[in-house]
Amino acid sequence: MSAEQEKDPIALKRVRGGDSGLDGLGGPGVQLGSPDKKKRKTNTQVSYPPFLFEAFLYAPIDDINSKAKIGNDAIVFTLYKKEIGMWEALSLASVDKEMMQKIREKSVLQAQERAQELTKAKAISKRENERYALKIMMEIEEDERKKIENLKENERKKATEDLEAWKAQQKIIAAEEEVKIQREVKICQQKKQIEREKKKSKDKTNHIKTMKSKNTIKGSSANSIFSETLKDDCVPAPRSVGNIKIQFTPRVFPTALRESHVAEEEEWLHKQAEARRILNEDIPELSDLKEEEKNPEWLKEKGNTLFGTENYLAAINAYNLAIRLNNKIPSLYLNRAACHLKLKNLHKTIEDSSKALELLIPHVADNANARMKAHVRRGTAFCQLELYVEGLQDYEAALKIDPSNRILQKDAKKIRNIIQGTELE
């Protein structure tokens, strides 16, 4: 072979009816499909039943890059030499059967080793790919989980900030109301003090006038002492000086005397005056109502009826108008909180429930059921806002009012489990 032939691949081509030395691979009319190709370093076989081609090459070849193509009644070998050099012949000249058997066995062992190595490499590559895919999937899931946790945390912080702002606003409003009440009580006390001072000054003025009148009478009697026409019984005897004790009848209030306090009585007077003032206001919504429909209790019953028919917005409107007429009835805020809870207006539910609890004072047996409902509705709103600690506090307050309520006990237990992380809904 020439040097140019050493670089080029070795090509063997069988032509039908030719004498290329590859007889037996096929005959006239035979179509070759996908044969069983086996490439060895020094032994090359191609089988296409019932034909078999086997060649014992002169020197080893690169079995990875070497190829065999079959088609159009021909087989073409493209063989690459393992080492560059001139071959004396394509195949070994003198090869006996024993040597052929050894070459075949060696080629089979080498093919098996390469197949095992290839299988192991594929298995390792598959495991590496699966491990990498699992790692990527875990990273994606971790990122998604972190995003969800961040969203939840942001929502929780926002709800907490809104609640804290609402609490601060309620404290400011309560402080302003307290200052206003104290101011009104102080003004009332000042008015009473002024009235007492006026009365005292008036009594003093009357006493001075009396003394002056006495002196005048005494002087006139001295001037007419020598008058014979003046009789002694015409001039009355002077009055004796003394102190007069006055006791005022105590004012009767709706509460019993043992439960009455001055501050509460003053507050009651203030509430009555406020209610009368609100009733006298010109509310546009009242212009279309009858006289009996302007009663807050009538509006409350109307709202309860609308709530029973699940018309929550109309019920809220009825409660709003009743509250404008009289904002000191706890049941109006309590029922409106129930409507807001049905409509998922959770912050308004908390606000109305808190207002109802402020009005349900003092804590007595008659308002125990209303206080329990207010705590439960506010606690439910807190839990739906995922503020489980505040919600548990309200449920525990409701349990203090009604310790034997099994439904409250069950709900409080669920909230504790959620806080402890043993139950996630």
Phi, psi and chi 1 to 4 in degrees:
 res  aa     phi    psi   chi1   chi2   chi3   chi4
   1 MET       -  150.2  -66.5 -176.1 -177.6      -
   2 SER   -85.8  172.2   63.2      -      -      -
   3 ALA   -65.7  -33.6      -      -      -      -
   4 GLU   -67.0  -34.7 -175.5  176.7   -2.5      -
   5 GLN   -70.6  -27.6  -71.0  175.4  -26.4      -
   6 GLU   -66.2  -37.8  -68.2  177.3    1.0      -
   7 LYS   -76.4  -35.6  -64.7  179.6 -178.2  179.2
   8 ASP   -78.7  152.6  -64.9  -25.6      -      -
   9 PRO   -69.8  152.5   23.8  -32.4      -      -
  10 ILE   -79.5  129.5  -59.0  170.7      -      -
  11 ALA  -122.7  125.8      -      -      -      -
  12 LEU  -118.0  130.1  -60.6  176.4      -      -
  13 LYS  -129.9  132.7 -175.9  174.0 -178.5 -179.3
  14 ARG  -104.7  128.4  176.2 -169.3  174.9  -81.7
  15 VAL  -112.7  134.3 -178.3      -      -      -
  16 ARG   -58.5  131.0 -174.4 -170.5  -55.0  175.9
  17 GLY    79.0    1.7      -      -      -      -
  18 GLY   -84.0  179.5      -      -      -      -
  19 ASP  -122.7   51.5   55.7   -5.9      -      -
  20 SER   -84.2    2.5   59.4      -      -      -
  21 GLY    86.2    4.9      -      -      -      -
  22 LEU  -111.6   31.9  -61.2  178.4      -      -
  23 ASP   -64.1  147.5  -67.6  -19.9      -      -
  24 GLY   104.2  -11.6      -      -      -      -
  25 LEU   -76.7  -24.9  -71.8  179.1      -      -
  26 GLY  -174.6  166.1      -      -      -      -
  27 GLY  -133.1 -174.2      -      -      -      -
  28 PRO   -61.5  135.1  -20.9   31.6      -      -
  29 GLY    80.4    0.7      -      -      -      -
  30 VAL   -90.3  128.2  177.4      -      -      -
  31 GLN  -103.6  125.5  -64.3 -179.2   -3.7      -
  32 LEU   -87.7  132.7  -60.9  178.2      -      -
  33 GLY  -103.5 -130.9      -      -      -      -
  34 SER  -100.4   99.0  -60.2      -      -      -
  35 PRO   -79.6  173.1   32.0  -35.4      -      -
  36 ASP   -87.9  105.5 -179.8   16.4      -      -
  37 LYS   -99.1  129.8  -59.4 -172.3  -70.2  -63.4
  38 LYS  -128.0  118.9  -63.3 -178.3 -178.5  179.2
  39 LYS  -108.7  126.1  -61.2 -173.8  -75.8  -64.7
  40 ARG  -117.7  173.2  -50.5  -70.8 -171.3  -95.4
  41 LYS   -71.5  -44.5  -72.8 -174.4  177.3 -179.7
  42 THR  -121.9   -2.0   57.6      -      -      -
  43 ASN  -127.7  125.9  173.5 -101.0      -      -
  44 THR  -123.0  129.3  -60.2      -      -      -
  45 GLN  -129.3  142.4  -68.2 -177.4   -0.5      -
  46 VAL  -136.8  121.9  175.9      -      -      -
  47 SER  -115.9  136.3   65.1      -      -      -
  48 TYR  -143.1   92.1 -172.3   79.3      -      -
  49 PRO   -49.3  135.8  -25.2   32.9      -      -
  50 PRO   -93.9   22.4   33.8  -34.1      -      -
  51 PHE  -102.3  153.2  -54.2  106.2      -      -
  52 LEU  -145.4  131.2  173.7   66.5      -      -
  53 PHE  -118.0  130.2  170.9   76.7      -      -
  54 GLU  -138.2  135.3 -177.5  178.9   28.4      -
  55 ALA  -138.5  134.4      -      -      -      -
  56 PHE  -100.4  100.6  -64.8   90.8      -      -
  57 LEU   -70.4  161.3  -59.4  176.0      -      -
  58 TYR   -70.3  -36.8 -177.7   80.8      -      -
  59 ALA  -144.2  163.0      -      -      -      -
  60 PRO   -62.1  150.1  -22.4   33.3      -      -
  61 ILE  -124.2  166.4   62.5  171.9      -      -
  62 ASP   -83.5   97.2 -174.3   -1.7      -      -
  63 ASP   -72.3  -13.2   56.9  -15.0      -      -
  64 ILE   -77.6  -45.3  -65.1  175.0      -      -
  65 ASN   -87.5  -18.2  -65.3  -37.5      -      -
  66 SER   -70.7  148.0  -61.1      -      -      -
  67 LYS  -138.7  159.8  -61.7  177.5 -177.8  178.5
  68 ALA  -136.4  123.3      -      -      -      -
  69 LYS  -116.0  135.2  -66.4 -177.4 -179.8 -179.5
  70 ILE  -123.2  133.4  -62.8  175.8      -      -
  71 GLY   170.5  153.1      -      -      -      -
  72 ASN    57.6   42.9  -61.7  -35.2      -      -
  73 ASP    57.3   34.9  -64.4  -21.6      -      -
  74 ALA  -148.7  152.0      -      -      -      -
  75 ILE  -122.6  129.0 -179.9  169.4      -      -
  76 VAL  -118.5  121.0  178.5      -      -      -
  77 PHE   -95.3  132.9  -72.2   91.2      -      -
  78 THR  -118.7   99.6  -55.5      -      -      -
  79 LEU  -110.9  134.6  -53.5  177.4      -      -
  80 TYR  -108.5  129.5  -67.3   88.4      -      -
  81 LYS   -67.4  145.4  -60.9  176.3 -178.2  177.2
  82 LYS   -72.6  -40.2 -161.6   75.9  171.8 -179.6
  83 GLU  -128.8  139.3  -64.3  178.5   -3.9      -
  84 ILE   -72.0  129.1  -62.5  174.1      -      -
  85 GLY   175.5  168.4      -      -      -      -
  86 MET   -88.2  127.4  -66.5  -68.1  -66.4      -
  87 TRP   -92.2  138.5  -73.4    8.0      -      -
  88 GLU   -72.3  -32.6  -65.2  178.7   -0.7      -
  89 ALA  -152.7  167.3      -      -      -      -
  90 LEU   -72.8  -39.9  177.3   62.6      -      -
  91 SER  -126.4  166.1   59.3      -      -      -
  92 LEU   -67.5  140.7  -64.2  174.3      -      -
  93 ALA   -79.6  -57.1      -      -      -      -
  94 SER  -108.8   98.2   58.5      -      -      -
  95 VAL  -128.3  117.9 -178.4      -      -      -
  96 ASP   -85.7  175.4   55.3    4.0      -      -
  97 LYS   -64.8  -39.2  -68.4 -176.2  178.6 -179.7
  98 GLU   -63.6  -44.2 -175.7  177.5   -4.3      -
  99 MET   -65.2  -39.0 -172.9  174.6  178.1      -
 100 MET   -60.8  -41.0  -71.2 -178.7 -177.8      -
 101 GLN   -63.8  -41.0 -175.1   65.8   24.8      -
 102 LYS   -64.0  -42.6  -72.5 -178.3 -179.6 -179.7
 103 ILE   -63.7  -41.2  -67.0  172.8      -      -
 104 ARG   -61.7  -47.9  -70.2 -168.5 -170.7   99.2
 105 GLU   -61.5  -42.5  -68.4  176.2   -4.8      -
 106 LYS   -63.5  -39.9 -175.2  177.8  179.0 -178.9
 107 SER   -65.5  -40.6  -60.8      -      -      -
 108 VAL   -64.0  -44.3  169.8      -      -      -
 109 LEU   -61.2  -43.7  -69.8  175.1      -      -
 110 GLN   -63.4  -39.4  -70.6  176.9   -7.6      -
 111 ALA   -65.3  -40.4      -      -      -      -
 112 GLN   -64.3  -42.8  -69.6  176.6   -7.6      -
 113 GLU   -61.2  -45.1  -70.6  176.5   -1.7      -
 114 ARG   -63.6  -37.8  -75.8 -165.0  -58.1  -87.9
 115 ALA   -64.6  -41.8      -      -      -      -
 116 GLN   -63.8  -43.7  -69.4  177.7   -2.3      -
 117 GLU   -62.3  -41.9  -69.4  175.9   -2.1      -
 118 LEU   -63.9  -40.0 -176.9   60.4      -      -
 119 THR   -63.5  -44.9  -57.0      -      -      -
 120 LYS   -62.3  -42.5  -70.0  179.9 -179.3  179.0
 121 ALA   -63.2  -40.9      -      -      -      -
 122 LYS   -64.8  -41.1  -73.1 -177.6  177.9  179.2
 123 ALA   -63.9  -43.1      -      -      -      -
 124 ILE   -63.2  -44.0  -67.1  171.4      -      -
 125 SER   -62.5  -39.2  177.0      -      -      -
 126 LYS   -64.3  -43.8 -176.2  178.3  179.5 -179.2
 127 ARG   -62.4  -42.0  -73.9 -164.8  -62.4  -89.8
 128 GLU   -62.8  -43.0  -68.2  -65.7  -28.7      -
 129 ASN   -63.4  -42.7  -68.5  -23.8      -      -
 130 GLU   -64.0  -41.7  -69.8  176.4   -8.1      -
 131 ARG   -63.5  -41.5 -167.6  179.1  -67.5  111.5
 132 TYR   -66.2  -42.3  178.1   73.8      -      -
 133 ALA   -63.2  -41.2      -      -      -      -
 134 LEU   -63.4  -40.2 -179.1   60.8      -      -
 135 LYS   -62.6  -45.2 -179.2  180.0  177.9 -177.3
 136 ILE   -63.0  -41.7  -64.1  -60.7      -      -
 137 MET   -63.9  -41.4 -171.3  178.2  -62.3      -
 138 MET   -63.7  -39.7  -69.3  174.7   65.6      -
 139 GLU   -64.4  -40.7  -70.3  177.7   -4.5      -
 140 ILE   -63.3  -44.8  -66.9  171.5      -      -
 141 GLU   -64.0  -38.4  -69.5  178.5   -6.6      -
 142 GLU   -64.3  -41.7 -176.8   67.5   18.1      -
 143 ASP   -62.4  -42.5  -67.1  -22.0      -      -
 144 GLU   -63.5  -41.9  -68.7  -65.8  -29.8      -
 145 ARG   -63.2  -41.4 -174.1 -178.0   63.7   80.9
 146 LYS   -64.2  -39.6  -72.8 -178.6  178.4  178.9
 147 LYS   -61.6  -45.2  -72.6 -179.3 -178.9  178.4
 148 ILE   -63.6  -42.6  -65.7  171.5      -      -
 149 GLU   -63.8  -39.5  -71.1  179.9   -6.4      -
 150 ASN   -64.2  -41.7  -69.3  -26.7      -      -
 151 LEU   -62.4  -44.4  -70.6  174.1      -      -
 152 LYS   -61.9  -43.3  -73.7 -174.8  176.7  179.6
 153 GLU   -63.7  -41.0 -173.9   65.6   22.9      -
 154 ASN   -64.3  -42.3  -67.5  -26.8      -      -
 155 GLU   -64.3  -40.7  -70.4  -65.8  -28.9      -
 156 ARG   -64.3  -42.8 -168.1  179.9  -65.5  110.8
 157 LYS   -63.7  -41.7  -73.4 -179.0  179.3  178.9
 158 LYS   -63.1  -44.9 -175.3  178.4  178.9 -178.7
 159 ALA   -63.5  -40.0      -      -      -      -
 160 THR   -65.0  -42.4  -55.4      -      -      -
 161 GLU   -63.3  -41.8  -70.1  174.6   -2.1      -
 162 ASP   -62.2  -41.4  -67.3  -18.1      -      -
 163 LEU   -66.2  -42.4 -179.5   60.9      -      -
 164 GLU   -63.8  -40.5  -68.1  -62.5  -30.4      -
 165 ALA   -64.1  -40.4      -      -      -      -
 166 TRP   -64.5  -42.3  174.7   80.6      -      -
 167 LYS   -61.4  -43.4  -72.8 -178.0  178.3  178.8
 168 ALA   -62.0  -40.5      -      -      -      -
 169 GLN   -64.7  -40.6 -174.4  178.5    3.1      -
 170 GLN   -64.4  -38.3  -68.9  -61.5  -44.6      -
 171 LYS   -63.6  -41.7  -72.5 -178.9  179.7  178.6
 172 ILE   -63.7  -43.5  -66.8  171.4      -      -
 173 ILE   -63.6  -42.6  -67.0  172.0      -      -
 174 ALA   -63.2  -41.4      -      -      -      -
 175 ALA   -63.2  -42.1      -      -      -      -
 176 GLU   -63.6  -41.1  -69.4  177.1   -6.6      -
 177 GLU   -63.0  -42.3  -70.9  -70.4  -25.1      -
 178 GLU   -63.5  -43.4 -174.0  176.9   -2.5      -
 179 VAL   -62.5  -40.1  171.0      -      -      -
 180 LYS   -63.4  -44.5 -174.6  177.9  179.6 -179.2
 181 ILE   -64.4  -43.6  -67.4  171.2      -      -
 182 GLN   -61.3  -39.7  -70.1  178.1   -3.0      -
 183 ARG   -63.4  -43.4 -171.6 -175.8  -59.3  112.5
 184 GLU   -66.5  -39.6  -69.5  178.6   -5.6      -
 185 VAL   -62.7  -41.4  170.9      -      -      -
 186 LYS   -63.6  -42.7 -171.0  175.3  179.9 -179.2
 187 ILE   -61.7  -41.4  -68.4  171.5      -      -
 188 CYS   -63.1  -42.8 -174.2      -      -      -
 189 GLN   -64.7  -39.4  -69.1  176.0   -6.6      -
 190 GLN   -63.9  -39.3  -71.2  176.5   -4.9      -
 191 LYS   -62.5  -43.5  -72.6 -178.4  178.7  179.5
 192 LYS   -63.0  -39.8  -71.1 -177.9  178.2 -179.6
 193 GLN   -64.3  -41.5 -177.1   67.1   23.1      -
 194 ILE   -63.8  -42.1  -67.7  170.4      -      -
 195 GLU   -62.3  -41.7  -71.1  176.9   -1.8      -
 196 ARG   -63.5  -41.6  -75.0 -164.8  -64.5  -92.6
 197 GLU   -64.9  -40.3  -70.1  178.0   -3.8      -
 198 LYS   -62.0  -43.6  -74.8 -178.6  178.1  179.9
 199 LYS   -63.9  -41.8 -171.0  173.8 -177.5 -179.2
 200 LYS   -63.0  -43.6 -167.8  173.8 -179.0 -179.5
 201 SER   -63.7  -38.3  176.4      -      -      -
 202 LYS   -65.5  -42.2 -172.9  176.6 -179.0 -179.4
 203 ASP   -62.5  -39.3  -67.7  -19.5      -      -
 204 LYS   -65.6  -41.4 -171.2  175.2 -180.0 -179.9
 205 THR   -62.7  -42.2  -55.7      -      -      -
 206 ASN   -62.7  -38.4  -68.0  -25.3      -      -
 207 HIS   -65.4  -40.3  180.0   67.8      -      -
 208 ILE   -65.3  -42.3  -67.2  170.6      -      -
 209 LYS   -61.5  -40.2  -72.6 -178.8  179.3  179.9
 210 THR   -63.2  -42.7  -56.9      -      -      -
 211 MET   -64.8  -40.8  -66.5  -59.1  -67.0      -
 212 LYS   -63.5  -42.0  -74.7 -177.8  178.4  179.7
 213 SER   -63.6  -35.9   62.2      -      -      -
 214 LYS   -64.2  -44.9  -73.7 -179.4 -179.2 -179.9
 215 ASN   -63.2  -38.6  -68.8  -26.3      -      -
 216 THR   -64.3  -43.6  -55.5      -      -      -
 217 ILE   -63.8  -40.2  -67.2  170.1      -      -
 218 LYS   -64.6  -41.4 -169.6 -179.0  -70.6 -174.3
 219 GLY   -66.0  -42.8      -      -      -      -
 220 SER   -65.1  -32.8   60.8      -      -      -
 221 SER   -71.4  -32.1   61.7      -      -      -
 222 ALA   -69.3  -35.4      -      -      -      -
 223 ASN   -70.4  -32.6  -67.7  -29.8      -      -
 224 SER  -102.9   27.4   59.7      -      -      -
 225 ILE   -68.6  -27.6 -166.5  169.1      -      -
 226 PHE   -93.1    2.8  -61.6  103.8      -      -
 227 SER   -81.1  124.6  176.7      -      -      -
 228 GLU   -78.4  -22.0  -65.4  178.5   -3.6      -
 229 THR   -77.5  -17.8   59.8      -      -      -
 230 LEU   -82.0  124.9 -174.6   61.4      -      -
 231 LYS   -95.1  151.2  -63.0 -179.2  178.7  180.0
 232 ASP   -67.1  -30.8  -66.8  -22.0      -      -
 233 ASP   -79.1   -4.6   54.8   -6.5      -      -
 234 CYS   -73.3  -27.4  -67.7      -      -      -
 235 VAL   -99.3  120.1  179.3      -      -      -
 236 PRO   -70.9  155.2   26.5  -33.2      -      -
 237 ALA   -72.0  145.6      -      -      -      -
 238 PRO   -62.2  144.2   23.3  -32.5      -      -
 239 ARG   -78.1  148.7  -65.2  179.4 -179.2  178.0
 240 SER   -81.0  142.4   59.9      -      -      -
 241 VAL   -79.8  135.8  179.6      -      -      -
 242 GLY  -163.8  175.0      -      -      -      -
 243 ASN  -106.2  136.5  -65.4  -34.2      -      -
 244 ILE  -108.4  125.0  -60.1  174.2      -      -
 245 LYS   -90.9  129.8  -67.0 -176.8  178.2 -179.9
 246 ILE  -117.8  130.7  -59.6  173.7      -      -
 247 GLN  -119.3  125.9  -66.5 -178.1   -8.7      -
 248 PHE   -91.4  140.9  -64.4   94.8      -      -
 249 THR   -72.0  125.8  -57.1      -      -      -
 250 PRO   -64.1  144.8   23.9  -33.5      -      -
 251 ARG   -76.2  136.9 -176.8  168.9 -177.8  175.6
 252 VAL   -89.9  125.8  179.8      -      -      -
 253 PHE  -110.5  164.8  -73.0   87.2      -      -
 254 PRO   -61.9  -28.8  -22.9   32.4      -      -
 255 THR   -82.7  157.2   56.1      -      -      -
 256 ALA   -67.9  158.0      -      -      -      -
 257 LEU   -64.7  -35.9 -176.3   59.7      -      -
 258 ARG   -70.9  -19.8   63.0  178.5  178.4  -85.2
 259 GLU  -102.9   -3.4  -61.8  176.4    1.1      -
 260 SER   -86.3  139.5  178.8      -      -      -
 261 HIS  -132.5  154.1  -60.7  -76.3      -      -
 262 VAL   -63.5  -43.8  176.3      -      -      -
 263 ALA   -63.6  -42.2      -      -      -      -
 264 GLU   -67.1  -35.9  -66.5  177.0   -2.6      -
 265 GLU   -65.5  -40.6  -67.5  170.0   -5.3      -
 266 GLU   -64.5  -39.4  -65.7  -68.0  -20.6      -
 267 GLU   -65.2  -38.9 -176.0 -179.8   -0.4      -
 268 TRP   -62.2  -42.0 -177.0   81.7      -      -
 269 LEU   -61.4  -41.0  -71.3  173.1      -      -
 270 HIS   -64.3  -41.7  171.2   69.3      -      -
 271 LYS   -64.9  -39.9  -70.9  179.8  179.5  178.6
 272 GLN   -63.6  -41.0  -66.6  -62.7  -41.6      -
 273 ALA   -66.2  -38.9      -      -      -      -
 274 GLU   -65.2  -40.8 -177.3   70.5   15.0      -
 275 ALA   -64.9  -41.9      -      -      -      -
 276 ARG   -64.6  -36.9  -73.3 -167.9  -64.7  -88.6
 277 ARG   -66.2  -41.4 -176.8 -175.1   63.6   80.8
 278 ILE   -66.6  -39.2  -67.7  174.1      -      -
 279 LEU   -65.1  -28.9  -72.2  174.0      -      -
 280 ASN   -84.5   -7.5  -66.8  -30.8      -      -
 281 GLU   -71.6  156.7  -74.4 -177.3   -7.7      -
 282 ASP   -93.3   94.3 -174.3   15.6      -      -
 283 ILE   -94.0  123.6  -58.2  175.9      -      -
 284 PRO   -59.2  -34.5  -21.5   31.4      -      -
 285 GLU   -66.2  -21.5  -71.9   82.0   -8.3      -
 286 LEU   -82.6  -10.5  -63.3  177.5      -      -
 287 SER   -66.6  -30.5   59.1      -      -      -
 288 ASP   -92.9    0.5  -62.4  -28.6      -      -
 289 LEU   -98.5  152.6  -62.5  178.6      -      -
 290 LYS   -73.4  171.3  -61.7  178.6 -177.9  178.7
 291 GLU   -66.0  -40.0 -167.9   62.2   28.8      -
 292 GLU   -73.4  -20.8   62.2  -88.1   11.7      -
 293 GLU   -80.6   -5.5  -65.0  175.1   -8.2      -
 294 LYS   -87.8    6.9  -63.5  178.6 -177.8  179.6
 295 ASN   -86.2  128.8 -173.2   -1.8      -      -
 296 PRO   -58.2  -34.9  -23.6   32.9      -      -
 297 GLU   -66.9  -37.9  -68.5  -64.2  -31.5      -
 298 TRP   -64.0  -42.3 -175.7   89.9      -      -
 299 LEU   -65.0  -35.4  -68.8  170.1      -      -
 300 LYS   -63.2  -45.9  174.3 -172.1  169.8 -176.2
 301 GLU   -63.7  -36.4  -66.4  -61.7  -33.3      -
 302 LYS   -62.7  -43.7 -174.7   67.4  175.1  178.6
 303 GLY   -63.4  -38.7      -      -      -      -
 304 ASN   -63.0  -40.3  -65.9  -15.0      -      -
 305 THR   -64.0  -42.8  -56.0      -      -      -
 306 LEU   -65.3  -36.1  -67.5  169.9      -      -
 307 PHE   -64.2  -38.0 -178.6   87.4      -      -
 308 GLY   -65.2  -27.8      -      -      -      -
 309 THR   -91.5    9.7   59.7      -      -      -
 310 GLU    64.3   22.9  -61.9 -177.5   -3.9      -
 311 ASN   -94.5   77.3 -167.2   -7.4      -      -
 312 TYR   -71.1  -36.1  -56.7  121.5      -      -
 313 LEU   -65.1  -43.1  -69.2  175.7      -      -
 314 ALA   -65.4  -37.3      -      -      -      -
 315 ALA   -63.3  -40.5      -      -      -      -
 316 ILE   -62.3  -40.1  -71.7  174.0      -      -
 317 ASN   -62.7  -40.0  -68.4  -28.1      -      -
 318 ALA   -64.9  -43.9      -      -      -      -
 319 TYR   -65.4  -37.3  -66.1  136.7      -      -
 320 ASN   -61.1  -44.4  -71.0  -20.1      -      -
 321 LEU   -67.0  -38.2 -173.2   55.9      -      -
 322 ALA   -64.2  -38.5      -      -      -      -
 323 ILE   -68.0  -34.5  -71.0  171.4      -      -
 324 ARG   -66.2  -31.8  -69.3 -172.4   63.6 -178.8
 325 LEU   -75.4  -39.0  -68.6  171.7      -      -
 326 ASN  -152.1  107.2 -170.7   -9.2      -      -
 327 ASN   -94.1   21.3   60.3   -4.2      -      -
 328 LYS  -116.5   15.4  -57.9  -60.3 -179.3 -177.4
 329 ILE   -99.3  112.5  -58.6  176.4      -      -
 330 PRO   -63.0  -35.9  -18.4   30.1      -      -
 331 SER   -64.3  -26.3   58.2      -      -      -
 332 LEU   -65.0  -45.9  -65.3  175.3      -      -
 333 TYR   -67.0  -37.8  -66.4   96.4      -      -
 334 LEU   -65.3  -42.8 -169.5   60.7      -      -
 335 ASN   -70.8  -36.8  -66.1   -7.4      -      -
 336 ARG   -66.6  -33.5 -167.7  169.6   69.8  175.4
 337 ALA   -62.5  -37.6      -      -      -      -
 338 ALA   -63.8  -39.6      -      -      -      -
 339 CYS   -64.4  -45.0  -66.1      -      -      -
 340 HIS   -62.8  -35.5  -75.5  -50.9      -      -
 341 LEU   -66.3  -37.7 -173.8   60.4      -      -
 342 LYS   -65.8  -33.9  -70.0  -72.3 -174.6 -179.6
 343 LEU   -89.7    5.6  -64.8  173.1      -      -
 344 LYS    64.4   25.7  -58.9  -60.1 -179.3 -177.3
 345 ASN   -86.8   77.7  -61.6  -30.4      -      -
 346 LEU   -68.6  -40.4  -57.1  178.7      -      -
 347 HIS   -66.2  -38.8  -69.2  -73.9      -      -
 348 LYS   -68.6  -32.9  -68.9 -175.9  178.5 -179.8
 349 THR   -62.0  -44.4  -58.0      -      -      -
 350 ILE   -63.3  -41.3  -65.2  170.6      -      -
 351 GLU   -65.2  -46.4 -175.7  177.0   -8.8      -
 352 ASP   -67.7  -39.3  -77.7  -13.9      -      -
 353 SER   -64.0  -40.9  -60.1      -      -      -
 354 SER   -64.8  -40.0  -59.0      -      -      -
 355 LYS   -64.2  -39.4 -175.5   64.6  177.0  179.2
 356 ALA   -64.4  -39.9      -      -      -      -
 357 LEU   -66.0  -34.0  -72.0  172.0      -      -
 358 GLU   -66.1  -34.4  -69.4  175.7    4.2      -
 359 LEU   -83.0  -21.1  -65.3  175.0      -      -
 360 LEU   -83.7   57.3  -69.0  168.5      -      -
 361 ILE  -130.2  134.6  -65.5  173.4      -      -
 362 PRO   -78.9  164.9   28.3  -34.6      -      -
 363 HIS   -80.6  107.4  -63.2  168.9      -      -
 364 VAL  -127.2  173.0  -66.7      -      -      -
 365 ALA   -65.9  -30.8      -      -      -      -
 366 ASP   -66.8  -31.2  -69.3  -21.3      -      -
 367 ASN  -105.4   15.9   61.3   14.5      -      -
 368 ALA   -65.2  -42.9      -      -      -      -
 369 ASN   -64.0  -41.2 -171.5   35.5      -      -
 370 ALA   -65.3  -39.7      -      -      -      -
 371 ARG   -66.5  -37.7  -73.8 -173.8  -74.7  115.6
 372 MET   -63.4  -44.5 -177.2 -166.8   69.2      -
 373 LYS   -61.9  -40.7  -71.5 -178.9  180.0  178.8
 374 ALA   -62.7  -42.8      -      -      -      -
 375 HIS   -64.7  -41.7  -78.3  -62.4      -      -
 376 VAL   -66.4  -42.0  169.6      -      -      -
 377 ARG   -69.2  -40.1  -72.7  167.6 -173.0  172.2
 378 ARG   -68.2  -38.9 -170.8  170.3   69.3  176.6
 379 GLY   -63.7  -38.4      -      -      -      -
 380 THR   -63.6  -42.1  -56.8      -      -      -
 381 ALA   -63.6  -41.1      -      -      -      -
 382 PHE   -61.7  -43.0  -82.7  132.4      -      -
 383 CYS   -66.0  -37.8  -69.7      -      -      -
 384 GLN   -69.2  -21.3  -69.4 -175.0   11.0      -
 385 LEU   -88.8    6.4  -72.4  170.7      -      -
 386 GLU    64.4   25.1  -63.2 -174.9   -2.0      -
 387 LEU   -99.8   74.0  -60.4  173.9      -      -
 388 TYR   -71.2  -29.6  -61.4  109.6      -      -
 389 VAL   -64.8  -48.0  176.0      -      -      -
 390 GLU   -64.6  -37.9  -70.0   80.7   -2.9      -
 391 GLY   -63.4  -40.3      -      -      -      -
 392 LEU   -64.5  -36.2 -179.6   59.5      -      -
 393 GLN   -61.4  -42.4  -68.0  175.5   -2.4      -
 394 ASP   -67.0  -39.9  -85.7  -45.5      -      -
 395 TYR   -66.5  -36.9  -90.5   88.7      -      -
 396 GLU   -66.5  -37.3  -71.5  177.0  -12.6      -
 397 ALA   -63.9  -39.0      -      -      -      -
 398 ALA   -65.8  -36.8      -      -      -      -
 399 LEU   -67.4  -30.8  -79.9  172.3      -      -
 400 LYS   -65.0  -32.9  -71.4 -179.2 -179.3  178.3
 401 ILE   -76.5  -41.4  -61.1  172.0      -      -
 402 ASP  -130.9   79.3 -171.7    6.3      -      -
 403 PRO   -65.3  -22.5  -16.4   30.0      -      -
 404 SER   -90.2    5.0   61.3      -      -      -
 405 ASN   -77.6  110.8 -166.0  -41.5      -      -
 406 ARG   -70.0  -34.2  -66.6 -175.2  177.7  179.6
 407 ILE   -64.0  -43.1  -63.0  175.4      -      -
 408 LEU   -63.9  -39.4  -68.4  179.0      -      -
 409 GLN   -62.7  -42.5  -66.8  174.0   -1.5      -
 410 LYS   -65.0  -44.6 -174.6  177.5  178.4 -179.6
 411 ASP   -65.6  -40.5  -67.2  -19.9      -      -
 412 ALA   -63.4  -37.9      -      -      -      -
 413 LYS   -64.5  -41.4 -175.6  177.7  179.4 -179.4
 414 LYS   -60.6  -42.8  -75.7 -176.3  178.9  179.8
 415 ILE   -64.6  -40.4  -62.0  170.8      -      -
 416 ARG   -62.0  -41.5  -71.0 -168.0 -166.3   96.5
 417 ASN   -63.2  -38.5  -68.4  -22.6      -      -
 418 ILE   -65.4  -42.2  -69.1  173.2      -      -
 419 ILE   -64.4  -38.8  -66.6  173.4      -      -
 420 GLN   -78.9   -8.8  -65.2  171.7    0.3      -
 421 GLY    85.3   12.9      -      -      -      -
 422 THR   -90.8  -11.9   58.8      -      -      -
 423 GLU  -145.3  120.3  179.1  179.1  -24.1      -
 424 LEU  -116.8  128.3  -63.6  175.2      -      -
 425 GLU   -99.0      -  -64.6 -175.6   -4.3      -
